[in-house]
Amino acid sequence: MNNVPSVSVTYAQNGSSTKSNELGMRPMQERAYEKRGEPYLLIKSPPASGKSRALMFIALDKLHNQGLRKVIITVPEKSIGSSFADEPLSKFGFWTDWQVVPKWNLCNAPGGDEGKVGAVKTFLDSEDRVLVCPHATFRNAVEKFGIEAFDDCLIAIDEFHHVSANPTNKLGVQLAELIARDRVHVLAMTGSYFRGDSEPVLMPHEEAKFDTVTYTYYEQLNGYKYLKALDIGYFFYTGAYANDILKVLDPTEKTIIHIPSVNSRESTKDKIREVEHIIEELGEWQGTDPTTGFQLVKRADGYVLRIADLVDDDAAKRDKVSAALKDPAQKNNRDHVDIIIALGMAKEGFDWIWCEHALTVGYRSSLTEIVQIIGRATRDAEGKTRARFTNLIAEPDASEAAVTEAVNDTLKAIAASLLMEQVLAPRFNFTPKAAANGPQEGFDYGEGGYDPSKCNVGFNEDSGQFQIEIKGLSAPKTKEAERICQEDLNEVIATFVQDKPTVERGLFDEELVPEELTQVRMGKIIKDRYPELDDHDQEAVRQHAIAALNLTQKAKEAALQADVSDKVGNNALIQGVRKFAMDVRELDIDLIDRINPFSEAYAILAIAMSEESLKQVAAVISAKKVQLTPEEARDLAKRALKFKQERGRLPSITSPDAWEKRMAEGVAFLARMKQEAANG
């Protein structure tokens, strides 16, 4: 099996993200509370950053000081409801406590959804003020009682990425109606403000109403006390995964194993046997713990592993194990459980602070799911200095159908890896190169300091921000474009790396002109995503997104080439960005556009996958290579016009410059289309 971590980041362990202020608020919560007066608030922050408690602080202020009558918290699955249980906030300095009357936490209520929907109406008519319910219950209640029934309430939506602007998404449609009526406050919370299907979460005019609180992975992990390093990798195997699982599964690490979906090609179609096989590989079965239902397995060194099986079809057994995992008395007991084996459970909202390794077999349904699973391993806990996520993927076999499926899985795994590199990195703040810029306060510009003769790269460790000057960069003109460049670049990049034709060409098209991806494909994504922006602001957003993606890739390349013990640690990332900027002397947007964003991913793929499989994957993609589409030709023609304005001539189809030649081909393609249309 080829073990090639594609991302490996290290953090400062400065302890700041776990320290509380005089009101008992950690940094993210304090940042959110400062905006408690906003009617529409979106909190984007990683797992374990304290979103549920941030909600409690804000909700209590809205009830007591802002005139709202009710708080309704809605979560995607029942298990997450426990995150909003009673909290003695006054014990830590806040002016009151958080309390939920037990009967109004409908995530704990027995019976079907019909009774829970009725309970929502009873709650709305009661004197009580806080309700917790599943998304499904909330959707059905809105449908049954109308949006007017929720006037003057705070609607808090946890795991907000479940919402979509697509008209088939009922919760998204209802939210749009609530916003249009403008009689509720909305607090949206998510660790991944992007979806696996590339659908926008909100329409632009709705999104513009929200104030955003962003707390990055970098800030969260850099401020931990114990966890210092996080590794993320996709590894390939041949044969049955259960036979090779110990090559990546260390039985001494606290691990969550997500076995493959029964519909995936990694699955043997017998999930029970797969679990048994993993247990057999781990050691000698000793029986079942009568209290918890955990499987007891003796390792080769004599240690008895405690394994929680959440795959078992026997609901009574599975519920017993699940209840044991949630036992609050055992939350801080490192030895309570060693390994959890799950299929659809133990993802978002699942809190096991001791988890050191999230091992997922087969590609999951979306990038969002991958981010959520990684979040299971990023909790801070005493003695836990390193955590990792592993995605096990089957190499393709000889049959065409299997190769095609393998290609899709591989592309998705690479997309997840590229996205996580952006999510885990410090934030980029780009400015156009100007003589008047000067050094920014609090930013370290490296050896030699700020130098007005070149483009500068500064880094502020406290805020986890790069300040980077780029020659020729378009600055956003409107507040909305500015917000997108500051807040939404990862969401734009998520859409880009999920665009299959983009990834296929970036990895396997030897004739690729990088600008076809960085300008044409990314340009189309920006136009589709932000149609309300004018051409200038669309171009500004495009440039900022490509700069963030490509600078991370060049920094990774520089760090991998350097002798860095922590591989691509954040210190190495900082040095990598500086090294790239220093090597080219002047960073300009044209240079950044000429970088293929997928070249480093291909280099890692070539190491991770066998040469024969890599050739098969490349052959499948080459066989379905597509020519220009009319839309791409029109975009190329527009860029050719800009080329003419700058240089006084149209691009030449015989030019030695590949990008100039491609623009000329776009013009010629359009001319042929017009001629064919004229000839009828």
C-alpha positions, -999 to 999 in steps of 0.1 A, spaced: 0 0 0 13 35 -9 12 59 20 16 94 8 2 122 30 -9 150 7 -12 176 35 7 178 68 3 209 89 18 219 122 6 246 147 20 267 174 1 253 204 -2 288 219 -34 279 239 -53 310 229 -83 293 214 -91 274 246 -88 304 269 -119 322 281 -127 358 289 -144 372 319 -178 361 305 -166 325 300 -163 330 262 -135 315 241 -122 337 212 -147 326 185 -176 329 209 -165 364 219 -162 374 182 -197 361 176 -212 378 207 -199 412 195 -224 408 166 -253 396 187 -275 425 176 -274 414 140 -307 399 128 -290 376 103 -257 360 115 -236 333 99 -209 316 120 -183 298 99 -159 280 123 -144 245 126 -157 216 148 -148 220 185 -146 258 183 -177 262 204 -205 271 180 -232 256 202 -222 277 232 -218 308 210 -255 303 201 -264 301 238 -248 334 246 -264 351 216 -298 335 221 -300 345 257 -292 381 248 -319 381 221 -345 367 245 -337 391 274 -325 423 257 -337 423 221 -374 415 225 -375 381 208 -401 357 223 -387 322 213 -355 304 203 -359 274 180 -327 254 173 -328 229 145 -302 202 139 -298 176 111 -298 146 133 -311 137 167 -277 129 183 -266 166 178 -294 178 200 -273 169 231 -249 198 222 -276 222 233 -283 207 268 -283 228 300 -252 248 307 -244 267 339 -229 297 321 -230 319 351 -205 296 368 -180 309 342 -189 346 344 -220 350 321 -250 368 336 -275 339 333 -276 301 326 -288 282 296 -317 259 302 -339 238 280 -370 222 295 -365 184 288 -398 180 270 -387 207 245 -356 189 233 -375 170 206 -343 152 196 -348 131 227 -386 126 223 -399 91 214 -423 84 186 -426 96 150 -423 130 135 -460 137 134 -462 140 172 -431 162 173 -446 186 147 -476 189 171 -452 196 199 -437 225 180 -472 242 179 -477 234 216 -443 250 224 -451 281 203 -483 286 223 -466 280 257 -447 303 280 -414 284 275 -388 300 254 -363 274 239 -369 244 216 -345 220 200 -357 198 171 -344 179 140 -344 197 107 -372 174 94 -394 184 123 -388 221 117 -395 218 80 -427 199 85 -438 224 112 -432 254 89 -452 236 62 -481 228 85 -484 261 105 -470 286 80 -440 310 84 -462 335 103 -463 312 133 -425 318 138 -427 356 139 -404 372 165 -384 340 170 -347 333 166 -343 304 142 -309 288 147 -299 263 120 -270 240 130 -249 224 102 -261 251 78 -245 234 48 -276 211 47 -295 242 34 -294 248 -4 -307 275 -27 -319 248 -50 -358 249 -51 -359 212 -43 -344 219 -9 -374 224 13 -355 240 42 -337 264 18 -371 274 3 -386 280 38 -356 300 49 -359 322 19 -395 328 27 -386 336 64 -359 361 52 -383 377 27 -410 382 55 -383 396 77 -400 389 110 -374 364 124 -338 365 134 -316 338 119 -284 324 133 -267 299 109 -237 278 120 -214 256 100 -179 242 98 -181 239 60 -199 266 41 -200 246 9 -219 216 -3 -208 183 -19 -231 190 -49 -217 225 -56 -251 240 -51 -250 275 -34 -262 275 2 -280 308 -2 -289 331 -32 -266 361 -34 -293 386 -24 -301 365 7 -265 360 16 -259 398 15 -283 402 45 -260 380 67 -232 393 88 -205 367 89 -183 356 118 -153 336 105 -130 317 127 -105 297 107 -90 262 112 -57 279 115 -68 301 144 -85 272 161 -57 247 158 -29 272 163 -46 281 196 -48 246 209 -29 235 240 -20 200 230 -26 191 194 3 203 173 1 184 139 -26 172 115 -19 148 86 -43 142 57 -38 117 30 -54 95 4 -39 60 0 -45 34 -26 -47 -4 -22 -54 -35 -42 -76 -65 -32 -99 -65 -2 -93 -35 21 -98 -55 52 -68 -76 44 -45 -45 42 -62 -23 67 -34 -27 94 -10 -11 69 -26 22 77 -45 15 109 -23 17 141 -41 -3 168 -24 19 195 -42 51 181 -77 61 191 -95 56 158 -128 60 141 -131 37 111 -158 45 86 -163 14 65 -175 18 28 -211 24 18 -226 -8 5 -231 8 -29 -194 17 -33 -169 -5 -52 -148 -8 -20 -176 -26 -3 -178 -64 -2 -216 -60 1 -214 -78 35 -209 -50 60 -212 -73 90 -184 -96 77 -163 -66 70 -165 -55 107 -157 -91 118 -127 -92 95 -113 -59 109 -118 -72 144 -100 -105 134 -71 -84 120 -68 -64 152 -64 -94 175 -81 -122 195 -118 -116 204 -124 -118 242 -162 -113 243 -185 -83 248 -185 -58 277 -220 -63 293 -223 -27 304 -213 -9 272 -217 -35 245 -182 -28 233 -163 -57 217 -132 -67 236 -102 -77 215 -67 -86 228 -39 -71 207 -6 -89 201 10 -70 230 -17 -82 254 -36 -49 256 -74 -55 254 -89 -31 229 -124 -17 235 -142 -15 201 -175 2 196 -195 -14 167 -220 10 153 -226 -11 121 -245 -39 138 -280 -44 124 -294 -53 158 -309 -20 168 -309 -28 205 -272 -37 205 -263 -7 184 -283 17 206 -266 3 237 -232 10 222 -243 45 210 -256 54 245 -223 42 261 -203 65 237 -224 95 247 -221 88 285 -212 122 299 -194 106 328 -169 90 304 -163 121 282 -128 127 297 -119 91 302 -93 83 275 -96 45 281 -134 43 278 -131 32 241 -102 26 217 -117 21 182 -151 30 168 -163 12 136 -192 31 119 -209 34 85 -234 63 85 -229 74 121 -201 93 141 -197 121 116 -210 157 121 -217 167 156 -201 135 171 -178 145 199 -149 121 209 -120 144 220 -95 115 221 -98 105 184 -64 106 168 -72 89 135 -102 92 113 -99 63 88 -124 63 59 -126 35 34 -140 45 0 -148 80 -11 -177 96 8 -206 114 -9 -192 149 -7 -164 172 3 -186 185 32 -187 150 46 -149 147 44 -145 180 63 -170 168 89 -152 134 93 -118 152 96 -133 173 124 -138 142 145 -100 140 149 -93 177 155 -104 180 191 -78 191 216 -70 166 244 -42 162 269 -14 139 255 -28 141 220 -1 159 199 -9 145 164 -40 136 145 -46 123 110 -73 115 84 -68 87 59 -89 80 29 -84 45 16 -93 41 -21 -92 10 -43 -69 11 -73 -87 5 -106 -88 -30 -121 -87 -39 -158 -124 -36 -166 -135 -3 -182 -164 3 -159 -143 -1 -128 -116 22 -142 -141 49 -149 -155 46 -113 -120 46 -99 -112 78 -119 -142 95 -103 -132 84 -68 -96 95 -74 -106 129 -86 -129 134 -56 -101 124 -32 -78 149 -49 -105 176 -47 -109 170 -10 -71 172 -5 -68 205 -24 -97 220 -5 -84 209 29 -50 225 21 -69 258 17 -91 253 47 -62 245 70 -38 272 57 -36 307 71 -59 333 54 -47 353 24 -53 390 21 -41 402 -13 -35 438 -23 -24 453 -56 13 463 -56 16 500 -51 45 522 -40 23 537 -13 14 504 4 41 502 31 44 476 58 13 465 77 15 467 115 19 433 131 31 416 100 65 399 97 81 403 63 109 379 69 146 385 65 153 420 52 118 432 62 95 452 39 111 461 6 92 486 -17 113 475 -47 96 441 -48 63 425 -40 61 417 -3 48 388 17 40 396 53 26 372 79 8 379 112 9 348 134 -17 361 159 -44 365 132 -31 337 110 -31 361 79 -8 366 50 -6 401 35 6 397 -1 12 423 -27 5 412 -63 13 434 -93 -16 438 -117 -42 425 -92 -78 438 -97 -91 452 -64 -129 447 -57 -149 478 -60 -181 470 -42 -186 459 -6 -201 426 -17 -171 417 -39 -148 428 -10 -168 405 13 -164 376 -11 -127 381 -14 -123 382 24 -148 355 34 -158 332 5 -126 322 -13 -126 287 1 -162 283 -11 -152 294 -46 -122 270 -46 -145 242 -34 -167 247 -65 -136 248 -87 -120 216 -74 -153 198 -77 -156 207 -113 -148 173 -129 -137 185 -164 -114 211 -147 -97 185 -125 -94 159 -153 -77 184 -176 -55 199 -149 -42 164 -140 -40 146 -173 -41 169 -203 -4 173 -215 -15 200 -239 -32 221 -213 -27 258 -213 -31 267 -175 -50 299 -183 -78 277 -197 -84 266 -161 -74 297 -142 -91 322 -164 -118 305 -185 -131 277 -161 -127 297 -129 -141 328 -147 -173 307 -156 -176 295 -120 -175 331 -107 -200 343 -133 -224 315 -124 -220 319 -87 -221 357 -85 -241 369 -115 -250 402 -97 -214 413 -98 -202 434 -128 -173 422 -150 -147 441 -130 -157 426 -97 -161 391 -112 -125 394 -124 -113 406 -90 -129 376 -73 -115 352 -99 -80 366 -94 -82 364 -56 -94 328 -57 -68 316 -81 -40 335 -62 -51 317 -30 -52 283 -46 -19 286 -66 1 302 -39 -8 274 -15 3 249 -42 36 267 -49 42 270 -12 36 232 -8 60 225 -36 87 247 -21 82 232 13 83 196 0 116 204 -18 131 219 14 145 198 43 115 203 66 110 177 93 73 184 96 68 181 58 43 208 49 39 224 84 25 259 85 59 273 92 70 256 60 40 270 42 49 305 53 85 300 42 73 283 10 51 314 0 81 337 8 105 315 -11 83 315 -42 78 352 -40 115 358 -36 124 334 -65 102 353 -89 111 387 -74 78 402 -85 45 384 -80 21 394 -107 -13 381 -116 -3 369 -151 24 347 -136 -1 333 -111 -26 326 -139 2 306 -157 4 280 -129 -16 247 -133 -33 244 -99 -32 206 -101 5 200 -110 15 193 -74 -15 170 -69 -4 150 -100 31 147 -86 17 132 -53 -7 110 -73 22 96 -93 39 85 -61 7 72 -44 -7 51 -73 10 23 -92 23 33 -127 0 9 -144 -31 22 -127 -21 58 -133 -17 50 -171 -52 34 -170 -67 65 -154 -49 88 -179 -62 67 -208 -98 69 -196 -96 107 -194 -78 111 -227 -104 90 -245 -132 114 -236 -112 146 -242 -136 173 -253 -131 202 -277 -141 238 -270 -177 246 -260 -193 277 -275 -194 293 -240 -156 287 -236 -150 301 -271 -170 333 -262 -149 337 -230 -117 332 -250 -129 358 -275 -136 383 -247 -101 378 -234 -87 382 -269 -104 416 -271 -87 426 -239 -54 413 -254 -60 436 -284 -68 466 -262 -35 460 -243 -12 452 -273 -29 467 -303 -34 435 -322 -55 403 -320 -39 371 -307 -21 351 -334 -30 315 -341 6 308 -349 20 324 -318 46 303 -298 28 315 -267 3 287 -259 -22 310 -242 -22 336 -270 -27 307 -295 -56 294 -275 -73 328 -274 -69 329 -312 -85 294 -315 -114 307 -295 -119 336 -319 -116 312 -349 -141 288 -333 -167 316 -329 -161 328 -365 -168 292 -378 -199 290 -357 -212 323 -371 -203 312 -407 -221 278 -402 -252 296 -388 -252 320 -418 -250 291 -442 -280 276 -425 
